[in-house]
Each structure stands twice: as C-alpha cells, then as structure tokens.
Amino acid sequence: MTPSIDSTHALYDHAIAQACAITFQGNASNERQQDAFFFLEDWYQETLGVTEIIAVASPFCFAVSDGVASSNYSQHCSKAIVKAIKKLWTTDLNVTVAGICTLLRQTQHSPKRRGAAATLAMVTGQVSDADSITVQITHVRDSRVYRLTAGETHWQCLTRDHNLLNELVDEQAREQGRQANFADYNREGMAGSLYSITECFALTTEGDSTISEMPEASVQTVQIQSGDCLVICTDGIHDLVLVGSGNSLMRRRIYKLG
C-alpha cells in the first residue's frame, strides 16, 4: 500500500495525496490468503489485485493485517481486524488498538478459530499545513511502515518488529543508558528462536480469558512532507523485496507496480 503526498493539489479537489493498494496470496502453509487490508473506507481480502491510483483527502486511514502462519485460521483474525478498523473509522474516525480488541472480543468467533493471530500496520493522517501531513503509525508485530523522503534514494523503516531479538536489543541499550541503534534490530544470522514474536492480536471465544490480553502496540506520530512516499506492508512484501536486494530495489519495484 503506497500513499504519497501529491504536490499538484490543483489536479484534485481537496486531495492531499495519492494512494494505491497491491495484494497477492503468498505461500502460507494453509494455502489461504492470510493478508487483509483497509483502504480509505472499506476492507479487502483478495487473492490478487492492484487498485488504481486514487486521490486521497484528509483525514485518511490505511492498514494491513497479516495472519500468523502457525494458525490454520489466521486469515479470519486478519479479516476481523480490518473489519473492526472499518467500523471504528466510519463511526468516529478514531481507531485504536484498544478499540480493535474490544470489537474482536464482542464478535462471536467459532471455537476452532480460538488463538488465530495476526499483525497490524496502520497509518492515519490529516493535513498539518500546506506542505505536510501529520500521520500516526500504529504497529503490532512484523508488518511494517517505510518512508521514502523526497530527494532520497533509500527507504527508511519507521517501525520496529515486535520480536525477542529486538526486545533484547532495547534491554541492553537501557542498561547502558543509551538509545537503541535501529541498525541492531532484526540482525540476520541469529538463532531462530530470537525472531519469535512477542506481540500480536488473537481471536478469543466466549468466556475465554487466557488469550484476550491487548497487545502492546507501538504508536508514533511523524510529519510527512510534500513529495514523500509511505509503504505500509506485511512481511510478504518486505521479506521478498528488501532481504538481500537493497532498499533501492524496493523503490523501483513499488513504482513499477503502482
């Protein structure tokens, strides 16, 4: 999903950006489409598709959710998350992790889907001034948000995956009285257990309190300037395009698809 600020405002009435969405089914073990996304005003869970480039007005909301592959029914959790986002956004333009969890608990899920888990990467935004947009990024697990600043050649990852390795990096930095170095996150070649997730959404059934805790989300606010571009994506995108390829390849690939 690639929203970018449109510097040619005259082309669209009240438009502040342009956006498009790309989705495809990966090689999940249950052979289901585990990704779902919310795009401006509705949710989708499609096997394959590319939207047209759409003019975006303020305020706006984009989100992607990726089912955790270890669950045979994770596609239902990702779908439930984006459906909850639609309800919250269309009701009062306010989407929070707490609100999503409340709606997940209120929905009657099939017992066989108990524990189905999923991620979230969400961006909401509104006009800040003539040349910038204030966006809030909400993030759970390993779906990510990237930014390409106008004039730069490499994408910057704005989110930190919720896994054991990154928690250890943060803990070491705190003990040493310093800020963690973003380059230390998600280091390759570490023991596989260190990449175990530490936060996610999960479906519960009636009367089930064992897995109903709200995940600890990361929330940040950033200013996006005219000419900047954002990508909100699941690991099916950032692992495929970024790993071993360099951030510059991601730029070419996204623009080609868009």
C-alpha positions as protocol buffer text, in pm:
chain_id: "A"
residue {
  index: 1
  type: MET
  ca { x: 0 y: 0 z: 0 }
}
residue {
  index: 2
  type: THR
  ca { x: 171 y: 320 z: -115 }
}
residue {
  index: 3
  type: PRO
  ca { x: 29 y: 657 z: -17 }
}
residue {
  index: 4
  type: SER
  ca { x: 235 y: 959 z: -119 }
}
residue {
  index: 5
  type: ILE
  ca { x: 177 y: 1331 z: -82 }
}
residue {
  index: 6
  type: ASP
  ca { x: 56 y: 1489 z: -405 }
}
residue {
  index: 7
  type: SER
  ca { x: 227 y: 1822 z: -467 }
}
residue {
  index: 8
  type: THR
  ca { x: -8 y: 1905 z: -758 }
}
residue {
  index: 9
  type: HIS
  ca { x: -315 y: 1984 z: -547 }
}
residue {
  index: 10
  type: ALA
  ca { x: -488 y: 2161 z: -835 }
}
residue {
  index: 11
  type: LEU
  ca { x: -543 y: 1828 z: -1008 }
}
residue {
  index: 12
  type: TYR
  ca { x: -785 y: 1705 z: -740 }
}
residue {
  index: 13
  type: ASP
  ca { x: -1043 y: 1893 z: -533 }
}
residue {
  index: 14
  type: HIS
  ca { x: -939 y: 1870 z: -167 }
}
residue {
  index: 15
  type: ALA
  ca { x: -682 y: 1598 z: -245 }
}
residue {
  index: 16
  type: ILE
  ca { x: -367 y: 1588 z: -32 }
}
residue {
  index: 17
  type: ALA
  ca { x: -213 y: 1262 z: -155 }
}
residue {
  index: 18
  type: GLN
  ca { x: -237 y: 970 z: -394 }
}
residue {
  index: 19
  type: ALA
  ca { x: -256 y: 604 z: -296 }
}
residue {
  index: 20
  type: CYS
  ca { x: -286 y: 255 z: -438 }
}
residue {
  index: 21
  type: ALA
  ca { x: -300 y: -97 z: -294 }
}
residue {
  index: 22
  type: ILE
  ca { x: -136 y: -419 z: -410 }
}
residue {
  index: 23
  type: THR
  ca { x: -218 y: -764 z: -272 }
}
residue {
  index: 24
  type: PHE
  ca { x: -130 y: -1122 z: -358 }
}
residue {
  index: 25
  type: GLN
  ca { x: -154 y: -1461 z: -191 }
}
residue {
  index: 26
  type: GLY
  ca { x: 178 y: -1590 z: -63 }
}
residue {
  index: 27
  type: ASN
  ca { x: 287 y: -1943 z: 17 }
}
residue {
  index: 28
  type: ALA
  ca { x: 113 y: -1978 z: 353 }
}
residue {
  index: 29
  type: SER
  ca { x: 108 y: -2333 z: 490 }
}
residue {
  index: 30
  type: ASN
  ca { x: -273 y: -2341 z: 494 }
}
residue {
  index: 31
  type: GLU
  ca { x: -288 y: -2223 z: 131 }
}
residue {
  index: 32
  type: ARG
  ca { x: -515 y: -1933 z: 226 }
}
residue {
  index: 33
  type: GLN
  ca { x: -489 y: -1559 z: 176 }
}
residue {
  index: 34
  type: GLN
  ca { x: -379 y: -1453 z: 523 }
}
residue {
  index: 35
  type: ASP
  ca { x: -338 y: -1083 z: 438 }
}
residue {
  index: 36
  type: ALA
  ca { x: -622 y: -833 z: 466 }
}
residue {
  index: 37
  type: PHE
  ca { x: -620 y: -455 z: 433 }
}
residue {
  index: 38
  type: PHE
  ca { x: -826 y: -144 z: 495 }
}
residue {
  index: 39
  type: PHE
  ca { x: -809 y: 111 z: 215 }
}
residue {
  index: 40
  type: LEU
  ca { x: -963 y: 454 z: 283 }
}
residue {
  index: 41
  type: GLU
  ca { x: -1320 y: 341 z: 353 }
}
residue {
  index: 42
  type: ASP
  ca { x: -1351 y: -37 z: 319 }
}
residue {
  index: 43
  type: TRP
  ca { x: -1169 y: -363 z: 397 }
}
residue {
  index: 44
  type: TYR
  ca { x: -1048 y: -626 z: 148 }
}
residue {
  index: 45
  type: GLN
  ca { x: -908 y: -979 z: 148 }
}
residue {
  index: 46
  type: GLU
  ca { x: -832 y: -1071 z: -209 }
}
residue {
  index: 47
  type: THR
  ca { x: -611 y: -1337 z: -367 }
}
residue {
  index: 48
  type: LEU
  ca { x: -462 y: -1095 z: -618 }
}
residue {
  index: 49
  type: GLY
  ca { x: -526 y: -736 z: -709 }
}
residue {
  index: 50
  type: VAL
  ca { x: -394 y: -388 z: -778 }
}
residue {
  index: 51
  type: THR
  ca { x: -610 y: -81 z: -731 }
}
residue {
  index: 52
  type: GLU
  ca { x: -596 y: 227 z: -946 }
}
residue {
  index: 53
  type: ILE
  ca { x: -410 y: 528 z: -809 }
}
residue {
  index: 54
  type: ILE
  ca { x: -666 y: 719 z: -603 }
}
residue {
  index: 55
  type: ALA
  ca { x: -671 y: 1080 z: -488 }
}
residue {
  index: 56
  type: VAL
  ca { x: -678 y: 1098 z: -107 }
}
residue {
  index: 57
  type: ALA
  ca { x: -846 y: 1365 z: 104 }
}
residue {
  index: 58
  type: SER
  ca { x: -800 y: 1444 z: 472 }
}
residue {
  index: 59
  type: PRO
  ca { x: -842 y: 1259 z: 704 }
}
residue {
  index: 60
  type: PHE
  ca { x: -742 y: 913 z: 579 }
}
residue {
  index: 61
  type: CYS
  ca { x: -670 y: 564 z: 708 }
}
residue {
  index: 62
  type: PHE
  ca { x: -471 y: 274 z: 560 }
}
residue {
  index: 63
  type: ALA
  ca { x: -396 y: -56 z: 732 }
}
residue {
  index: 64
  type: VAL
  ca { x: -266 y: -405 z: 660 }
}
residue {
  index: 65
  type: SER
  ca { x: -300 y: -716 z: 874 }
}
residue {
  index: 66
  type: ASP
  ca { x: -116 y: -1044 z: 819 }
}
residue {
  index: 67
  type: GLY
  ca { x: -227 y: -1373 z: 974 }
}
residue {
  index: 68
  type: VAL
  ca { x: 36 y: -1561 z: 1177 }
}
residue {
  index: 69
  type: ALA
  ca { x: 120 y: -1864 z: 966 }
}
residue {
  index: 70
  type: SER
  ca { x: 126 y: -2113 z: 1253 }
}
residue {
  index: 71
  type: SER
  ca { x: -254 y: -2095 z: 1277 }
}
residue {
  index: 72
  type: ASN
  ca { x: -476 y: -2267 z: 1023 }
}
residue {
  index: 73
  type: TYR
  ca { x: -739 y: -1997 z: 1073 }
}
residue {
  index: 74
  type: SER
  ca { x: -524 y: -1686 z: 1091 }
}
residue {
  index: 75
  type: GLN
  ca { x: -693 y: -1542 z: 781 }
}
residue {
  index: 76
  type: HIS
  ca { x: -1005 y: -1496 z: 996 }
}
residue {
  index: 77
  type: CYS
  ca { x: -811 y: -1292 z: 1252 }
}
residue {
  index: 78
  type: SER
  ca { x: -663 y: -1055 z: 992 }
}
residue {
  index: 79
  type: LYS
  ca { x: -1008 y: -1014 z: 837 }
}
residue {
  index: 80
  type: ALA
  ca { x: -1164 y: -945 z: 1177 }
}
residue {
  index: 81
  type: ILE
  ca { x: -904 y: -675 z: 1245 }
}
residue {
  index: 82
  type: VAL
  ca { x: -967 y: -480 z: 924 }
}
residue {
  index: 83
  type: LYS
  ca { x: -1343 y: -516 z: 969 }
}
residue {
  index: 84
  type: ALA
  ca { x: -1305 y: -367 z: 1317 }
}
residue {
  index: 85
  type: ILE
  ca { x: -1098 y: -83 z: 1172 }
}
residue {
  index: 86
  type: LYS
  ca { x: -1374 y: -8 z: 921 }
}
residue {
  index: 87
  type: LYS
  ca { x: -1635 y: 10 z: 1197 }
}
residue {
  index: 88
  type: LEU
  ca { x: -1423 y: 235 z: 1418 }
}
residue {
  index: 89
  type: TRP
  ca { x: -1313 y: 464 z: 1134 }
}
residue {
  index: 90
  type: THR
  ca { x: -1656 y: 509 z: 979 }
}
residue {
  index: 91
  type: THR
  ca { x: -1811 y: 568 z: 1321 }
}
residue {
  index: 92
  type: ASP
  ca { x: -1587 y: 843 z: 1461 }
}
residue {
  index: 93
  type: LEU
  ca { x: -1257 y: 847 z: 1265 }
}
residue {
  index: 94
  type: ASN
  ca { x: -1075 y: 711 z: 1569 }
}
residue {
  index: 95
  type: VAL
  ca { x: -902 y: 372 z: 1551 }
}
residue {
  index: 96
  type: THR
  ca { x: -704 y: 241 z: 1848 }
}
residue {
  index: 97
  type: VAL
  ca { x: -568 y: -99 z: 1943 }
}
residue {
  index: 98
  type: ALA
  ca { x: -798 y: -97 z: 2245 }
}
residue {
  index: 99
  type: GLY
  ca { x: -1097 y: -32 z: 2020 }
}
residue {
  index: 100
  type: ILE
  ca { x: -998 y: -312 z: 1783 }
}
residue {
  index: 101
  type: CYS
  ca { x: -958 y: -557 z: 2072 }
}
residue {
  index: 102
  type: THR
  ca { x: -1297 y: -461 z: 2214 }
}
residue {
  index: 103
  type: LEU
  ca { x: -1468 y: -540 z: 1883 }
}
residue {
  index: 104
  type: LEU
  ca { x: -1275 y: -866 z: 1845 }
}
residue {
  index: 105
  type: ARG
  ca { x: -1396 y: -980 z: 2187 }
}
residue {
  index: 106
  type: GLN
  ca { x: -1754 y: -877 z: 2115 }
}
residue {
  index: 107
  type: THR
  ca { x: -1768 y: -1085 z: 1797 }
}
residue {
  index: 108
  type: GLN
  ca { x: -1876 y: -1448 z: 1830 }
}
residue {
  index: 109
  type: HIS
  ca { x: -1590 y: -1647 z: 1677 }
}
residue {
  index: 110
  type: SER
  ca { x: -1602 y: -2018 z: 1604 }
}
residue {
  index: 111
  type: PRO
  ca { x: -1426 y: -2224 z: 1876 }
}
residue {
  index: 112
  type: LYS
  ca { x: -1197 y: -2379 z: 1615 }
}
residue {
  index: 113
  type: ARG
  ca { x: -1058 y: -2030 z: 1541 }
}
residue {
  index: 114
  type: ARG
  ca { x: -953 y: -1975 z: 1904 }
}
residue {
  index: 115
  type: GLY
  ca { x: -600 y: -1836 z: 1916 }
}
residue {
  index: 116
  type: ALA
  ca { x: -585 y: -1739 z: 1547 }
}
residue {
  index: 117
  type: ALA
  ca { x: -339 y: -1449 z: 1542 }
}
residue {
  index: 118
  type: ALA
  ca { x: -248 y: -1158 z: 1316 }
}
residue {
  index: 119
  type: THR
  ca { x: -39 y: -842 z: 1285 }
}
residue {
  index: 120
  type: LEU
  ca { x: -120 y: -478 z: 1217 }
}
residue {
  index: 121
  type: ALA
  ca { x: 46 y: -183 z: 1048 }
}
residue {
  index: 122
  type: MET
  ca { x: -182 y: 120 z: 1025 }
}
residue {
  index: 123
  type: VAL
  ca { x: -141 y: 482 z: 920 }
}
residue {
  index: 124
  type: THR
  ca { x: -398 y: 753 z: 986 }
}
residue {
  index: 125
  type: GLY
  ca { x: -335 y: 1110 z: 876 }
}
residue {
  index: 126
  type: GLN
  ca { x: -466 y: 1458 z: 829 }
}
residue {
  index: 127
  type: VAL
  ca { x: -347 y: 1788 z: 686 }
}
residue {
  index: 128
  type: SER
  ca { x: -91 y: 1969 z: 900 }
}
residue {
  index: 129
  type: ASP
  ca { x: -18 y: 2263 z: 671 }
}
residue {
  index: 130
  type: ALA
  ca { x: 10 y: 2336 z: 301 }
}
residue {
  index: 131
  type: ASP
  ca { x: 315 y: 2112 z: 254 }
}
residue {
  index: 132
  type: SER
  ca { x: 292 y: 1843 z: 521 }
}
residue {
  index: 133
  type: ILE
  ca { x: 65 y: 1579 z: 668 }
}
residue {
  index: 134
  type: THR
  ca { x: 64 y: 1460 z: 1028 }
}
residue {
  index: 135
  type: VAL
  ca { x: 41 y: 1080 z: 1034 }
}
residue {
  index: 136
  type: GLN
  ca { x: 5 y: 844 z: 1326 }
}
residue {
  index: 137
  type: ILE
  ca { x: 160 y: 500 z: 1283 }
}
residue {
  index: 138
  type: THR
  ca { x: 22 y: 209 z: 1486 }
}
residue {
  index: 139
  type: HIS
  ca { x: 216 y: -114 z: 1466 }
}
residue {
  index: 140
  type: VAL
  ca { x: 186 y: -466 z: 1612 }
}
residue {
  index: 141
  type: ARG
  ca { x: 433 y: -749 z: 1533 }
}
residue {
  index: 142
  type: ASP
  ca { x: 621 y: -751 z: 1197 }
}
residue {
  index: 143
  type: SER
  ca { x: 409 y: -574 z: 939 }
}
residue {
  index: 144
  type: ARG
  ca { x: 599 y: -253 z: 867 }
}
residue {
  index: 145
  type: VAL
  ca { x: 581 y: 107 z: 751 }
}
residue {
  index: 146
  type: TYR
  ca { x: 855 y: 255 z: 530 }
}
residue {
  index: 147
  type: ARG
  ca { x: 914 y: 613 z: 419 }
}
residue {
  index: 148
  type: LEU
  ca { x: 1096 y: 745 z: 116 }
}
residue {
  index: 149
  type: THR
  ca { x: 1177 y: 1111 z: 179 }
}
residue {
  index: 150
  type: ALA
  ca { x: 1165 y: 1339 z: -125 }
}
residue {
  index: 151
  type: GLY
  ca { x: 1509 y: 1361 z: -282 }
}
residue {
  index: 152
  type: GLU
  ca { x: 1644 y: 1047 z: -109 }
}
residue {
  index: 153
  type: THR
  ca { x: 1727 y: 717 z: -278 }
}
residue {
  index: 154
  type: HIS
  ca { x: 1670 y: 468 z: 6 }
}
residue {
  index: 155
  type: TRP
  ca { x: 1364 y: 371 z: 208 }
}
residue {
  index: 156
  type: GLN
  ca { x: 1365 y: 422 z: 585 }
}
residue {
  index: 157
  type: CYS
  ca { x: 1187 y: 170 z: 805 }
}
residue {
  index: 158
  type: LEU
  ca { x: 977 y: 357 z: 1062 }
}
residue {
  index: 159
  type: THR
  ca { x: 868 y: 56 z: 1269 }
}
residue {
  index: 160
  type: ARG
  ca { x: 1047 y: -191 z: 1495 }
}
residue {
  index: 161
  type: ASP
  ca { x: 936 y: -555 z: 1477 }
}
residue {
  index: 162
  type: HIS
  ca { x: 796 y: -699 z: 1799 }
}
residue {
  index: 163
  type: ASN
  ca { x: 1022 y: -999 z: 1850 }
}
residue {
  index: 164
  type: LEU
  ca { x: 1250 y: -1135 z: 2121 }
}
residue {
  index: 165
  type: LEU
  ca { x: 1571 y: -1022 z: 1949 }
}
residue {
  index: 166
  type: ASN
  ca { x: 1461 y: -660 z: 1933 }
}
residue {
  index: 167
  type: GLU
  ca { x: 1346 y: -666 z: 2294 }
}
residue {
  index: 168
  type: LEU
  ca { x: 1692 y: -784 z: 2396 }
}
residue {
  index: 169
  type: VAL
  ca { x: 1847 y: -503 z: 2191 }
}
residue {
  index: 170
  type: ASP
  ca { x: 1627 y: -249 z: 2372 }
}
residue {
  index: 171
  type: GLU
  ca { x: 1703 y: -402 z: 2712 }
}
residue {
  index: 172
  type: GLN
  ca { x: 2078 y: -384 z: 2651 }
}
residue {
  index: 173
  type: ALA
  ca { x: 2050 y: -21 z: 2540 }
}
residue {
  index: 174
  type: ARG
  ca { x: 1856 y: 68 z: 2857 }
}
residue {
  index: 175
  type: GLU
  ca { x: 2116 y: -99 z: 3076 }
}
residue {
  index: 176
  type: GLN
  ca { x: 2385 y: 107 z: 2902 }
}
residue {
  index: 177
  type: GLY
  ca { x: 2186 y: 429 z: 2935 }
}
residue {
  index: 178
  type: ARG
  ca { x: 2151 y: 494 z: 2562 }
}
residue {
  index: 179
  type: GLN
  ca { x: 1903 y: 479 z: 2277 }
}
residue {
  index: 180
  type: ALA
  ca { x: 1898 y: 156 z: 2080 }
}
residue {
  index: 181
  type: ASN
  ca { x: 2060 y: 169 z: 1738 }
}
residue {
  index: 182
  type: PHE
  ca { x: 1795 y: 92 z: 1476 }
}
residue {
  index: 183
  type: ALA
  ca { x: 2057 y: -93 z: 1271 }
}
residue {
  index: 184
  type: ASP
  ca { x: 2083 y: -352 z: 1550 }
}
residue {
  index: 185
  type: TYR
  ca { x: 1721 y: -461 z: 1505 }
}
residue {
  index: 186
  type: ASN
  ca { x: 1643 y: -776 z: 1303 }
}
residue {
  index: 187
  type: ARG
  ca { x: 2006 y: -876 z: 1265 }
}
residue {
  index: 188
  type: GLU
  ca { x: 2050 y: -1174 z: 1034 }
}
residue {
  index: 189
  type: GLY
  ca { x: 2218 y: -1499 z: 1130 }
}
residue {
  index: 190
  type: MET
  ca { x: 2084 y: -1516 z: 1486 }
}
residue {
  index: 191
  type: ALA
  ca { x: 1919 y: -1819 z: 1648 }
}
residue {
  index: 192
  type: GLY
  ca { x: 1574 y: -1876 z: 1503 }
}
residue {
  index: 193
  type: SER
  ca { x: 1408 y: -1860 z: 1845 }
}
residue {
  index: 194
  type: LEU
  ca { x: 1517 y: -1496 z: 1880 }
}
residue {
  index: 195
  type: TYR
  ca { x: 1282 y: -1399 z: 1597 }
}
residue {
  index: 196
  type: SER
  ca { x: 980 y: -1531 z: 1790 }
}
residue {
  index: 197
  type: ILE
  ca { x: 703 y: -1272 z: 1802 }
}
residue {
  index: 198
  type: THR
  ca { x: 618 y: -1109 z: 2134 }
}
residue {
  index: 199
  type: GLU
  ca { x: 302 y: -917 z: 2040 }
}
residue {
  index: 200
  type: CYS
  ca { x: 1 y: -995 z: 1820 }
}
residue {
  index: 201
  type: PHE
  ca { x: -378 y: -986 z: 1805 }
}
residue {
  index: 202
  type: ALA
  ca { x: -560 y: -1312 z: 1877 }
}
residue {
  index: 203
  type: LEU
  ca { x: -918 y: -1431 z: 1845 }
}
residue {
  index: 204
  type: THR
  ca { x: -1097 y: -1549 z: 2157 }
}
residue {
  index: 205
  type: THR
  ca { x: -1417 y: -1741 z: 2214 }
}
residue {
  index: 206
  type: GLU
  ca { x: -1696 y: -1671 z: 2459 }
}
residue {
  index: 207
  type: GLY
  ca { x: -1575 y: -1700 z: 2818 }
}
residue {
  index: 208
  type: ASP
  ca { x: -1212 y: -1735 z: 2713 }
}
residue {
  index: 209
  type: SER
  ca { x: -979 y: -1512 z: 2915 }
}
residue {
  index: 210
  type: THR
  ca { x: -650 y: -1689 z: 2857 }
}
residue {
  index: 211
  type: ILE
  ca { x: -553 y: -1512 z: 2533 }
}
residue {
  index: 212
  type: SER
  ca { x: -759 y: -1195 z: 2546 }
}
residue {
  index: 213
  type: GLU
  ca { x: -487 y: -954 z: 2660 }
}
residue {
  index: 214
  type: MET
  ca { x: -447 y: -645 z: 2446 }
}
residue {
  index: 215
  type: PRO
  ca { x: -118 y: -646 z: 2252 }
}
residue {
  index: 216
  type: GLU
  ca { x: 134 y: -377 z: 2335 }
}
residue {
  index: 217
  type: ALA
  ca { x: 135 y: -168 z: 2020 }
}
residue {
  index: 218
  type: SER
  ca { x: 396 y: 85 z: 1909 }
}
residue {
  index: 219
  type: VAL
  ca { x: 242 y: 423 z: 1825 }
}
residue {
  index: 220
  type: GLN
  ca { x: 429 y: 722 z: 1686 }
}
residue {
  index: 221
  type: THR
  ca { x: 348 y: 1049 z: 1511 }
}
residue {
  index: 222
  type: VAL
  ca { x: 556 y: 1175 z: 1218 }
}
residue {
  index: 223
  type: GLN
  ca { x: 539 y: 1462 z: 969 }
}
residue {
  index: 224
  type: ILE
  ca { x: 526 y: 1367 z: 602 }
}
residue {
  index: 225
  type: GLN
  ca { x: 637 y: 1639 z: 364 }
}
residue {
  index: 226
  type: SER
  ca { x: 533 y: 1710 z: 8 }
}
residue {
  index: 227
  type: GLY
  ca { x: 694 y: 1456 z: -224 }
}
residue {
  index: 228
  type: ASP
  ca { x: 742 y: 1189 z: 45 }
}
residue {
  index: 229
  type: CYS
  ca { x: 609 y: 836 z: -2 }
}
residue {
  index: 230
  type: LEU
  ca { x: 493 y: 576 z: 251 }
}
residue {
  index: 231
  type: VAL
  ca { x: 464 y: 199 z: 210 }
}
residue {
  index: 232
  type: ILE
  ca { x: 251 y: 1 z: 458 }
}
residue {
  index: 233
  type: CYS
  ca { x: 326 y: -368 z: 409 }
}
residue {
  index: 234
  type: THR
  ca { x: 327 y: -719 z: 553 }
}
residue {
  index: 235
  type: ASP
  ca { x: 637 y: -938 z: 579 }
}
residue {
  index: 236
  type: GLY
  ca { x: 531 y: -1097 z: 249 }
}
residue {
  index: 237
  type: ILE
  ca { x: 644 y: -771 z: 87 }
}
residue {
  index: 238
  type: HIS
  ca { x: 940 y: -656 z: 294 }
}
residue {
  index: 239
  type: ASP
  ca { x: 1099 y: -1002 z: 317 }
}
residue {
  index: 240
  type: LEU
  ca { x: 1056 y: -1065 z: -56 }
}
residue {
  index: 241
  type: VAL
  ca { x: 1174 y: -727 z: -180 }
}
residue {
  index: 242
  type: LEU
  ca { x: 1417 y: -600 z: 83 }
}
residue {
  index: 243
  type: VAL
  ca { x: 1614 y: -900 z: 206 }
}
residue {
  index: 244
  type: GLY
  ca { x: 1932 y: -941 z: 6 }
}
residue {
  index: 245
  type: SER
  ca { x: 1817 y: -690 z: -253 }
}
residue {
  index: 246
  type: GLY
  ca { x: 1877 y: -347 z: -108 }
}
residue {
  index: 247
  type: ASN
  ca { x: 1627 y: -73 z: -38 }
}
residue {
  index: 248
  type: SER
  ca { x: 1676 y: 84 z: -380 }
}
residue {
  index: 249
  type: LEU
  ca { x: 1519 y: -226 z: -543 }
}
residue {
  index: 250
  type: MET
  ca { x: 1209 y: -179 z: -332 }
}
residue {
  index: 251
  type: ARG
  ca { x: 1173 y: 171 z: -469 }
}
residue {
  index: 252
  type: ARG
  ca { x: 1189 y: 54 z: -830 }
}
residue {
  index: 253
  type: ARG
  ca { x: 954 y: -239 z: -767 }
}
residue {
  index: 254
  type: ILE
  ca { x: 686 y: -34 z: -593 }
}
residue {
  index: 255
  type: TYR
  ca { x: 683 y: 241 z: -853 }
}
residue {
  index: 256
  type: LYS
  ca { x: 667 y: -14 z: -1133 }
}
residue {
  index: 257
  type: LEU
  ca { x: 371 y: -190 z: -977 }
}
residue {
  index: 258
  type: GLY
  ca { x: 197 y: 135 z: -889 }
}
